[in-house]
Amino acid sequence: MDRVLFVDDEPNMLAGLERQFRKRYEVRTATGGEAGLTALAADGPFAVVVSDLRMPGMDGVQFLARVREQYPDSVRVLLTGYADVRQAIEVVNRGGVFRFLTKPCPPDTLVVAVDAAAAQYRLVVAERELLDKTLRGSVQVLAEVFALADPDEFGRAIRVQGLVQELAAATGGGGGWELDVAAILSRLGSIVVPETMLRAARLGAQLPPDEERRVGAIPEVMRNLLRHIPRLEPVTEILAHIDKPFDVPGTTSLDRRGTAIPLGARLLKVAFDFDTLVERGVPKPQAVARLASRTGVYDPALVEGLGRLIDRAAQPVSRVVTVVELAPGMIVAEDLFNDAGMCLLRQGVPVTPPIRARLESLIAGGQIPGTIRVLVPPPAEAASGGG
């Protein structure tokens, strides 16, 4: 049963509305705008919020504007005894009302309005849930295909995702789903580039011009793949600025610079370049120092935060496990080769469900031994310094 909140400064009016609608909806009432916000905070959200216009203290315009801001899915209906066109326009614009009704309102008219508002709420919620499921499903499929097609690049994306989550939390910037998705999908375009070429680029080798162009085109390939998925605009905004220097002299006034660059892009730039240096064999403290020395390239606050993270990070523990013991959070600690000497999986790849499935398949086919050396997170006591 849909839930409806009626807000009015007249208790008798509220009692009558409750009697009228209690068989059709789950009804709550509140005497005045402030009490309405309290009810929303305690019992919300509501499918429909019906408010009087003229109330002492917080009037209907102010109240519905707050409802629109804090509970945008709730459909808003206004009741008023004053046919004031100016106020009607204001409440429609500020409160985003679905219906504007004048008192005395015939009971049948009010029922029709509330029923229509409840139907609108169900439509909005259903559409959002459909889009959310479509988005999550699309991203999940892309991630799993990525993991199987290019485990090395997928592993790198997973490492970076974990690092940006920690860095965002440590610097007070916040993360969010957009940053997680951007981290995982940022290298999706790598599936069109040979693995040997990608690894050479990561290790700093000088590539021929045509190969360098192919590697440089990865972001554009990725954007073309993502533009067909609804609601990924925040992700594409992050990825469009991921290579943007923080503050390089000579940039034009039209260029985004400094904190005008999306935070997610600044975080990913620091994390990816740090991961690249570490993969090339640079110790982590020296890698942070190198980032700090590149004046204007990175957000200095984020580089400083990364340094603090590295300073207090406990070292992972090396273990040899069977495929059954593999669990999320572990990292493959050695390159895995088949009998012909072909590398099937590089060290540094985090264990995820698709990676575990790949390892199970390789072991079942006799291509790699039945045990694997991995790095596991240190015990909580060691990670926290023993309290």
C-alpha positions as a Markdown table, in Angstrom:
| # | Residue | x | y | z |
|---|---|---|---|---|
| 1 | Met | 0.0 | 0.0 | 0.0 |
| 2 | Asp | 1.4 | 3.4 | -1.0 |
| 3 | Arg | 2.1 | 5.9 | 1.8 |
| 4 | Val | 0.8 | 9.5 | 1.8 |
| 5 | Leu | 1.7 | 12.4 | 4.1 |
| 6 | Phe | -0.9 | 15.2 | 4.6 |
| 7 | Val | 0.5 | 18.5 | 6.0 |
| 8 | Asp | -1.9 | 21.2 | 7.3 |
| 9 | Asp | -2.1 | 23.6 | 10.2 |
| 10 | Glu | -5.7 | 22.6 | 10.9 |
| 11 | Pro | -6.0 | 19.4 | 13.0 |
| 12 | Asn | -9.7 | 19.0 | 12.0 |
| 13 | Met | -8.7 | 19.1 | 8.3 |
| 14 | Leu | -6.1 | 16.5 | 8.8 |
| 15 | Ala | -8.5 | 14.2 | 10.7 |
| 16 | Gly | -11.0 | 14.4 | 7.9 |
| 17 | Leu | -8.3 | 13.6 | 5.3 |
| 18 | Glu | -7.1 | 10.6 | 7.3 |
| 19 | Arg | -10.7 | 9.2 | 7.5 |
| 20 | Gln | -11.1 | 9.8 | 3.8 |
| 21 | Phe | -7.9 | 8.1 | 2.6 |
| 22 | Arg | -7.1 | 5.5 | 5.3 |
| 23 | Lys | -8.7 | 2.6 | 3.3 |
| 24 | Arg | -6.8 | 3.5 | 0.1 |
| 25 | Tyr | -3.4 | 4.4 | 1.5 |
| 26 | Glu | -1.1 | 4.2 | 4.5 |
| 27 | Val | -1.7 | 7.7 | 5.9 |
| 28 | Arg | 0.4 | 10.0 | 8.1 |
| 29 | Thr | -0.4 | 13.5 | 9.1 |
| 30 | Ala | 1.7 | 16.5 | 10.3 |
| 31 | Thr | 0.6 | 19.8 | 11.7 |
| 32 | Gly | 2.7 | 22.4 | 9.8 |
| 33 | Gly | 5.8 | 22.4 | 7.6 |
| 34 | Glu | 8.4 | 21.8 | 10.3 |
| 35 | Ala | 6.4 | 18.8 | 11.6 |
| 36 | Gly | 6.1 | 17.6 | 8.0 |
| 37 | Leu | 9.9 | 17.5 | 7.6 |
| 38 | Thr | 10.2 | 15.7 | 11.0 |
| 39 | Ala | 7.7 | 13.1 | 9.8 |
| 40 | Leu | 9.6 | 12.7 | 6.5 |
| 41 | Ala | 12.9 | 12.3 | 8.4 |
| 42 | Ala | 11.4 | 9.7 | 10.8 |
| 43 | Asp | 9.0 | 7.8 | 8.5 |
| 44 | Gly | 9.8 | 8.8 | 4.9 |
| 45 | Pro | 10.0 | 8.6 | 2.1 |
| 46 | Phe | 6.3 | 8.9 | 1.1 |
| 47 | Ala | 4.8 | 8.2 | -2.3 |
| 48 | Val | 2.7 | 11.4 | -2.1 |
| 49 | Val | 3.0 | 14.6 | 0.0 |
| 50 | Val | -0.1 | 16.8 | 0.2 |
| 51 | Ser | 0.4 | 20.2 | 1.8 |
| 52 | Asp | -1.6 | 23.3 | 2.5 |
| 53 | Leu | -0.2 | 26.6 | 1.2 |
| 54 | Arg | -0.9 | 29.0 | 4.0 |
| 55 | Met | 0.6 | 27.7 | 7.3 |
| 56 | Pro | 2.3 | 29.7 | 10.1 |
| 57 | Gly | 6.1 | 29.5 | 10.2 |
| 58 | Met | 7.1 | 27.4 | 7.2 |
| 59 | Asp | 4.5 | 27.8 | 4.5 |
| 60 | Gly | 3.7 | 25.4 | 1.7 |
| 61 | Val | 6.0 | 26.9 | -0.8 |
| 62 | Gln | 9.0 | 26.6 | 1.6 |
| 63 | Phe | 8.0 | 23.1 | 2.7 |
| 64 | Leu | 7.5 | 21.6 | -0.7 |
| 65 | Ala | 10.7 | 23.1 | -1.9 |
| 66 | Arg | 12.5 | 21.3 | 0.9 |
| 67 | Val | 10.6 | 18.1 | 0.1 |
| 68 | Arg | 11.7 | 18.4 | -3.5 |
| 69 | Glu | 15.3 | 18.9 | -2.5 |
| 70 | Gln | 15.5 | 16.1 | 0.1 |
| 71 | Tyr | 12.9 | 13.6 | -1.3 |
| 72 | Pro | 12.8 | 14.2 | -5.0 |
| 73 | Asp | 10.9 | 11.0 | -5.8 |
| 74 | Ser | 7.9 | 12.0 | -3.6 |
| 75 | Val | 5.1 | 13.4 | -5.7 |
| 76 | Arg | 3.9 | 16.7 | -4.3 |
| 77 | Val | 0.3 | 18.1 | -4.3 |
| 78 | Leu | -0.7 | 21.5 | -3.0 |
| 79 | Leu | -4.0 | 22.5 | -1.4 |
| 80 | Thr | -4.9 | 26.2 | -0.9 |
| 81 | Gly | -7.9 | 28.3 | 0.0 |
| 82 | Tyr | -6.4 | 31.2 | -1.9 |
| 83 | Ala | -6.5 | 31.5 | -5.6 |
| 84 | Asp | -3.3 | 33.5 | -5.8 |
| 85 | Val | -1.8 | 33.1 | -9.2 |
| 86 | Arg | 1.6 | 34.6 | -8.2 |
| 87 | Gln | 2.0 | 32.1 | -5.3 |
| 88 | Ala | 0.7 | 29.3 | -7.6 |
| 89 | Ile | 3.5 | 30.0 | -10.0 |
| 90 | Glu | 6.1 | 30.2 | -7.2 |
| 91 | Val | 5.1 | 26.9 | -5.6 |
| 92 | Val | 5.0 | 25.1 | -9.0 |
| 93 | Asn | 8.5 | 26.4 | -9.8 |
| 94 | Arg | 10.1 | 26.0 | -6.4 |
| 95 | Gly | 8.2 | 22.9 | -5.1 |
| 96 | Gly | 7.7 | 21.1 | -8.4 |
| 97 | Val | 4.1 | 20.3 | -7.6 |
| 98 | Phe | 2.2 | 17.6 | -9.5 |
| 99 | Arg | -1.3 | 19.1 | -8.8 |
| 100 | Phe | -2.4 | 22.5 | -7.5 |
| 101 | Leu | -5.9 | 22.3 | -6.0 |
| 102 | Thr | -8.1 | 25.0 | -4.4 |
| 103 | Lys | -10.1 | 24.6 | -1.2 |
| 104 | Pro | -12.8 | 23.6 | -0.7 |
| 105 | Cys | -11.8 | 20.6 | -2.8 |
| 106 | Pro | -14.5 | 18.1 | -3.7 |
| 107 | Pro | -13.6 | 14.7 | -2.2 |
| 108 | Asp | -13.7 | 12.9 | -5.6 |
| 109 | Thr | -11.4 | 15.5 | -7.1 |
| 110 | Leu | -8.9 | 15.1 | -4.3 |
| 111 | Val | -9.0 | 11.3 | -4.6 |
| 112 | Val | -8.4 | 11.5 | -8.3 |
| 113 | Ala | -5.4 | 13.8 | -7.7 |
| 114 | Val | -3.8 | 11.7 | -5.0 |
| 115 | Asp | -4.4 | 8.5 | -7.1 |
| 116 | Ala | -2.7 | 10.1 | -10.1 |
| 117 | Ala | 0.2 | 11.3 | -7.9 |
| 118 | Ala | 0.6 | 7.8 | -6.4 |
| 119 | Ala | 0.6 | 6.3 | -9.9 |
| 120 | Gln | 3.3 | 8.8 | -11.0 |
| 121 | Tyr | 5.4 | 7.8 | -8.0 |
| 122 | Arg | 5.2 | 4.2 | -8.9 |
| 123 | Leu | 6.2 | 5.0 | -12.5 |
| 124 | Val | 9.2 | 7.1 | -11.4 |
| 125 | Val | 10.4 | 4.4 | -9.0 |
| 126 | Ala | 9.9 | 1.6 | -11.5 |
| 127 | Glu | 11.8 | 3.5 | -14.2 |
| 128 | Arg | 14.7 | 4.2 | -11.8 |
| 129 | Glu | 14.9 | 0.6 | -10.6 |
| 130 | Leu | 14.9 | -0.6 | -14.2 |
| 131 | Leu | 17.7 | 1.8 | -15.1 |
| 132 | Asp | 19.7 | 0.9 | -12.0 |
| 133 | Lys | 19.4 | -2.8 | -12.8 |
| 134 | Thr | 20.3 | -2.1 | -16.5 |
| 135 | Leu | 23.3 | -0.1 | -15.4 |
| 136 | Arg | 24.6 | -2.6 | -12.9 |
| 137 | Gly | 24.0 | -5.5 | -15.2 |
| 138 | Ser | 25.8 | -3.8 | -18.1 |
| 139 | Val | 28.8 | -2.8 | -16.0 |
| 140 | Gln | 29.0 | -6.3 | -14.5 |
| 141 | Val | 29.0 | -7.9 | -18.0 |
| 142 | Leu | 31.6 | -5.5 | -19.3 |
| 143 | Ala | 33.8 | -6.2 | -16.2 |
| 144 | Glu | 33.6 | -9.9 | -16.5 |
| 145 | Val | 34.4 | -9.8 | -20.2 |
| 146 | Phe | 37.3 | -7.5 | -19.5 |
| 147 | Ala | 38.6 | -9.9 | -16.8 |
| 148 | Leu | 38.6 | -12.9 | -19.1 |
| 149 | Ala | 39.9 | -11.0 | -22.2 |
| 150 | Asp | 42.7 | -9.2 | -20.5 |
| 151 | Pro | 43.4 | -10.4 | -16.9 |
| 152 | Asp | 46.5 | -8.2 | -16.6 |
| 153 | Glu | 44.8 | -4.9 | -17.4 |
| 154 | Phe | 41.7 | -6.0 | -15.4 |
| 155 | Gly | 44.0 | -6.8 | -12.4 |
| 156 | Arg | 45.6 | -3.4 | -12.7 |
| 157 | Ala | 42.1 | -1.7 | -12.8 |
| 158 | Ile | 41.1 | -3.7 | -9.6 |
| 159 | Arg | 44.3 | -2.6 | -7.9 |
| 160 | Val | 43.7 | 1.0 | -8.8 |
| 161 | Gln | 40.1 | 0.7 | -7.7 |
| 162 | Gly | 41.2 | -0.4 | -4.2 |
| 163 | Leu | 43.8 | 2.3 | -4.0 |
| 164 | Val | 41.4 | 5.2 | -5.0 |
| 165 | Gln | 38.9 | 4.0 | -2.5 |
| 166 | Glu | 41.5 | 4.2 | 0.3 |
| 167 | Leu | 42.9 | 7.5 | -1.0 |
| 168 | Ala | 39.4 | 9.0 | -1.3 |
| 169 | Ala | 38.6 | 8.0 | 2.3 |
| 170 | Ala | 42.0 | 9.2 | 3.6 |
| 171 | Thr | 41.7 | 12.6 | 2.0 |
| 172 | Gly | 38.1 | 13.2 | 2.8 |
| 173 | Gly | 37.1 | 13.4 | -0.8 |
| 174 | Gly | 34.5 | 10.6 | -0.8 |
| 175 | Gly | 34.2 | 7.9 | -3.4 |
| 176 | Gly | 30.9 | 6.7 | -4.8 |
| 177 | Trp | 29.8 | 4.3 | -7.5 |
| 178 | Glu | 31.0 | 6.6 | -10.3 |
| 179 | Leu | 34.6 | 6.3 | -9.1 |
| 180 | Asp | 34.4 | 2.5 | -8.7 |
| 181 | Val | 33.0 | 2.1 | -12.2 |
| 182 | Ala | 35.5 | 4.5 | -13.7 |
| 183 | Ala | 38.4 | 2.7 | -12.2 |
| 184 | Ile | 37.2 | -0.7 | -13.5 |
| 185 | Leu | 36.2 | 0.4 | -17.0 |
| 186 | Ser | 38.9 | 3.0 | -17.6 |
| 187 | Arg | 41.1 | 0.4 | -19.3 |
| 188 | Leu | 38.3 | -1.4 | -21.1 |
| 189 | Gly | 39.6 | -0.2 | -24.4 |
| 190 | Ser | 42.8 | -2.3 | -23.9 |
| 191 | Ile | 41.0 | -5.4 | -25.2 |
| 192 | Val | 41.6 | -4.2 | -28.7 |
| 193 | Val | 45.4 | -3.9 | -28.2 |
| 194 | Pro | 47.8 | -6.9 | -28.0 |
| 195 | Glu | 48.9 | -7.8 | -24.5 |
| 196 | Thr | 52.6 | -7.6 | -25.4 |
| 197 | Met | 52.1 | -4.1 | -26.6 |
| 198 | Leu | 50.3 | -3.1 | -23.5 |
| 199 | Arg | 52.9 | -4.6 | -21.2 |
| 200 | Ala | 55.7 | -2.9 | -23.1 |
| 201 | Ala | 53.9 | 0.4 | -22.7 |
| 202 | Arg | 53.4 | -0.1 | -19.0 |
| 203 | Leu | 57.0 | -1.0 | -18.5 |
| 204 | Gly | 58.1 | 2.2 | -20.2 |
| 205 | Ala | 59.4 | 0.8 | -23.5 |
| 206 | Gln | 59.7 | 3.1 | -26.5 |
| 207 | Leu | 57.0 | 2.0 | -28.9 |
| 208 | Pro | 56.9 | 2.5 | -32.7 |
| 209 | Pro | 54.6 | 5.4 | -33.7 |
| 210 | Asp | 51.8 | 3.2 | -35.0 |
| 211 | Glu | 51.8 | 1.1 | -31.8 |
| 212 | Glu | 51.9 | 4.3 | -29.6 |
| 213 | Arg | 48.8 | 5.6 | -31.5 |
| 214 | Arg | 47.0 | 2.3 | -30.8 |
| 215 | Val | 47.8 | 2.5 | -27.1 |
| 216 | Gly | 46.9 | 6.2 | -27.0 |
| 217 | Ala | 43.5 | 5.4 | -28.6 |
| 218 | Ile | 42.4 | 3.2 | -25.7 |
| 219 | Pro | 40.4 | 6.1 | -23.9 |
| 220 | Glu | 38.5 | 6.8 | -27.1 |
| 221 | Val | 37.6 | 3.2 | -27.7 |
| 222 | Met | 36.4 | 3.0 | -24.1 |
| 223 | Arg | 34.2 | 6.1 | -24.4 |
| 224 | Asn | 32.6 | 4.7 | -27.6 |
| 225 | Leu | 31.8 | 1.6 | -25.7 |
| 226 | Leu | 30.3 | 3.4 | -22.7 |
| 227 | Arg | 28.3 | 6.0 | -24.5 |
| 228 | His | 25.6 | 3.5 | -25.3 |
| 229 | Ile | 24.9 | 2.7 | -21.6 |
| 230 | Pro | 22.4 | 5.0 | -19.8 |
| 231 | Arg | 23.3 | 7.0 | -16.7 |
| 232 | Leu | 27.1 | 6.6 | -17.2 |
| 233 | Glu | 27.6 | 10.3 | -17.9 |
| 234 | Pro | 29.3 | 10.9 | -14.5 |
| 235 | Val | 31.7 | 8.1 | -15.3 |
| 236 | Thr | 32.5 | 9.4 | -18.8 |
| 237 | Glu | 33.0 | 12.9 | -17.3 |
| 238 | Ile | 35.7 | 11.4 | -15.0 |
| 239 | Leu | 37.4 | 9.5 | -17.7 |
| 240 | Ala | 37.4 | 12.4 | -20.1 |
| 241 | His | 39.6 | 14.3 | -17.7 |
| 242 | Ile | 41.8 | 11.5 | -16.4 |
| 243 | Asp | 44.9 | 12.6 | -18.2 |
| 244 | Lys | 44.4 | 16.3 | -17.5 |
| 245 | Pro | 47.4 | 17.9 | -15.7 |
| 246 | Phe | 46.4 | 19.5 | -12.4 |
| 247 | Asp | 48.0 | 22.9 | -13.0 |
| 248 | Val | 50.5 | 23.3 | -15.8 |
| 249 | Pro | 51.6 | 26.8 | -16.8 |
| 250 | Gly | 50.5 | 27.9 | -20.2 |
| 251 | Thr | 47.1 | 26.2 | -20.3 |
| 252 | Thr | 44.3 | 28.5 | -21.5 |
| 253 | Ser | 41.6 | 30.0 | -19.3 |
| 254 | Leu | 39.1 | 27.7 | -21.1 |
| 255 | Asp | 40.9 | 24.6 | -19.9 |
| 256 | Arg | 39.8 | 22.9 | -16.7 |
| 257 | Arg | 42.6 | 23.1 | -14.1 |
| 258 | Gly | 43.1 | 22.6 | -10.4 |
| 259 | Thr | 40.1 | 21.6 | -8.4 |
| 260 | Ala | 37.8 | 22.3 | -11.4 |
| 261 | Ile | 38.9 | 18.9 | -12.7 |
| 262 | Pro | 36.6 | 16.2 | -11.4 |
| 263 | Leu | 37.9 | 14.7 | -8.2 |
| 264 | Gly | 37.5 | 11.2 | -9.6 |
| 265 | Ala | 39.8 | 12.1 | -12.5 |
| 266 | Arg | 42.4 | 13.5 | -10.2 |
| 267 | Leu | 42.3 | 10.4 | -7.9 |
| 268 | Leu | 42.6 | 8.0 | -10.9 |
| 269 | Lys | 45.5 | 9.9 | -12.4 |
| 270 | Val | 47.5 | 9.7 | -9.2 |
| 271 | Ala | 46.6 | 6.0 | -8.7 |
| 272 | Phe | 47.2 | 4.8 | -12.2 |
| 273 | Asp | 50.6 | 6.6 | -12.5 |
| 274 | Phe | 51.6 | 5.3 | -9.1 |
| 275 | Asp | 50.7 | 1.7 | -10.1 |
| 276 | Thr | 52.6 | 2.1 | -13.3 |
| 277 | Leu | 55.8 | 3.1 | -11.4 |
| 278 | Val | 55.4 | 0.2 | -9.0 |
| 279 | Glu | 55.0 | -2.3 | -11.8 |
| 280 | Arg | 58.2 | -1.0 | -13.3 |
| 281 | Gly | 60.0 | -1.9 | -10.1 |
| 282 | Val | 60.1 | 1.4 | -8.3 |
| 283 | Pro | 59.7 | 1.0 | -4.5 |
| 284 | Lys | 56.5 | 2.5 | -3.3 |
| 285 | Pro | 58.0 | 5.4 | -1.3 |
| 286 | Gln | 60.2 | 6.4 | -4.2 |
| 287 | Ala | 57.2 | 6.2 | -6.6 |
| 288 | Val | 55.3 | 8.7 | -4.4 |
| 289 | Ala | 58.3 | 10.9 | -4.4 |
| 290 | Arg | 58.5 | 10.8 | -8.2 |
| 291 | Leu | 54.8 | 11.9 | -8.4 |
| 292 | Ala | 55.5 | 14.7 | -6.0 |
| 293 | Ser | 58.4 | 15.9 | -8.1 |
| 294 | Arg | 56.3 | 16.4 | -11.2 |
| 295 | Thr | 55.1 | 19.9 | -10.4 |
| 296 | Gly | 51.7 | 20.8 | -11.7 |
| 297 | Val | 50.8 | 17.3 | -13.0 |
| 298 | Tyr | 49.0 | 15.9 | -9.9 |
| 299 | Asp | 46.8 | 17.3 | -7.2 |
| 300 | Pro | 49.4 | 17.8 | -4.4 |
| 301 | Ala | 46.9 | 17.1 | -1.7 |
| 302 | Leu | 46.2 | 13.7 | -3.2 |
| 303 | Val | 49.9 | 12.9 | -3.6 |
| 304 | Glu | 50.5 | 13.8 | 0.0 |
| 305 | Gly | 47.6 | 11.6 | 1.1 |
| 306 | Leu | 49.0 | 8.7 | -0.9 |
| 307 | Gly | 52.3 | 9.2 | 0.9 |
| 308 | Arg | 50.6 | 8.9 | 4.2 |
| 309 | Leu | 48.8 | 5.7 | 3.1 |
| 310 | Ile | 52.0 | 4.1 | 2.0 |
| 311 | Asp | 53.9 | 5.0 | 5.2 |
| 312 | Arg | 51.4 | 3.3 | 7.4 |
| 313 | Ala | 50.5 | 0.4 | 5.1 |
| 314 | Ala | 51.3 | -3.1 | 6.5 |
| 315 | Gln | 53.0 | -5.6 | 4.1 |
| 316 | Pro | 50.9 | -8.4 | 2.7 |
| 317 | Val | 51.7 | -12.0 | 3.6 |
| 318 | Ser | 52.9 | -14.6 | 1.0 |
| 319 | Arg | 51.1 | -17.9 | 1.1 |
| 320 | Val | 50.7 | -20.9 | -1.2 |
| 321 | Val | 47.1 | -21.9 | -1.6 |
| 322 | Thr | 44.9 | -24.3 | -3.6 |
| 323 | Val | 42.3 | -23.0 | -6.0 |
| 324 | Val | 39.6 | -23.8 | -3.5 |
| 325 | Glu | 41.3 | -21.5 | -1.0 |
| 326 | Leu | 41.4 | -18.5 | -3.3 |
| 327 | Ala | 39.3 | -15.6 | -2.0 |
| 328 | Pro | 38.7 | -12.0 | -2.9 |
| 329 | Gly | 41.5 | -9.7 | -1.5 |
| 330 | Met | 44.3 | -12.1 | -2.5 |
| 331 | Ile | 46.7 | -11.1 | -5.2 |
| 332 | Val | 48.5 | -13.6 | -7.5 |
| 333 | Ala | 52.2 | -13.3 | -6.5 |
| 334 | Glu | 53.9 | -15.0 | -9.4 |
| 335 | Asp | 53.7 | -15.2 | -13.2 |
| 336 | Leu | 52.0 | -18.4 | -14.2 |
| 337 | Phe | 53.4 | -20.2 | -17.3 |
| 338 | Asn | 52.3 | -23.3 | -19.2 |
| 339 | Asp | 54.7 | -26.1 | -20.2 |
| 340 | Ala | 55.5 | -24.2 | -23.5 |
| 341 | Gly | 56.7 | -21.2 | -21.5 |
| 342 | Met | 53.7 | -19.0 | -22.4 |
| 343 | Cys | 52.6 | -16.6 | -19.6 |
| 344 | Leu | 49.0 | -17.3 | -18.8 |
| 345 | Leu | 48.6 | -14.9 | -15.9 |
| 346 | Arg | 50.9 | -12.2 | -14.6 |
| 347 | Gln | 51.7 | -11.5 | -11.0 |
| 348 | Gly | 49.9 | -8.7 | -9.3 |
| 349 | Val | 46.4 | -9.7 | -10.6 |
| 350 | Pro | 43.8 | -9.5 | -7.8 |
| 351 | Val | 41.6 | -12.6 | -7.3 |
| 352 | Thr | 38.1 | -11.9 | -8.5 |
| 353 | Pro | 35.3 | -14.4 | -9.4 |
| 354 | Pro | 36.2 | -14.3 | -13.1 |
| 355 | Ile | 39.9 | -14.7 | -12.4 |
| 356 | Arg | 39.3 | -17.6 | -10.0 |
| 357 | Ala | 37.2 | -19.3 | -12.7 |
| 358 | Arg | 40.1 | -18.8 | -15.2 |
| 359 | Leu | 42.6 | -20.3 | -12.7 |
| 360 | Glu | 40.2 | -23.3 | -12.1 |
| 361 | Ser | 40.1 | -23.9 | -15.8 |
| 362 | Leu | 43.9 | -23.7 | -16.2 |
| 363 | Ile | 44.4 | -26.1 | -13.3 |
| 364 | Ala | 41.7 | -28.5 | -14.6 |
| 365 | Gly | 43.4 | -28.5 | -18.0 |
| 366 | Gly | 46.8 | -29.2 | -16.4 |
| 367 | Gln | 48.3 | -26.0 | -17.7 |
| 368 | Ile | 49.4 | -24.8 | -14.3 |
| 369 | Pro | 50.2 | -26.5 | -11.0 |
| 370 | Gly | 47.4 | -27.1 | -8.5 |
| 371 | Thr | 48.7 | -24.6 | -6.0 |
| 372 | Ile | 49.3 | -20.9 | -6.5 |
| 373 | Arg | 51.4 | -18.4 | -4.5 |
| 374 | Val | 49.4 | -15.4 | -3.5 |
| 375 | Leu | 49.7 | -12.3 | -1.3 |
| 376 | Val | 47.0 | -12.0 | 1.4 |
| 377 | Pro | 46.1 | -8.9 | 3.5 |
| 378 | Pro | 48.0 | -8.9 | 6.8 |
| 379 | Pro | 46.0 | -9.8 | 10.0 |
| 380 | Ala | 43.9 | -6.9 | 11.3 |
| 381 | Glu | 46.1 | -6.6 | 14.4 |
| 382 | Ala | 49.3 | -6.2 | 12.3 |
| 383 | Ala | 47.6 | -3.8 | 9.9 |
| 384 | Ser | 46.5 | -1.6 | 12.8 |
| 385 | Gly | 49.8 | -1.7 | 14.6 |
| 386 | Gly | 48.5 | -4.1 | 17.3 |
| 387 | Gly | 46.1 | -1.5 | 18.7 |
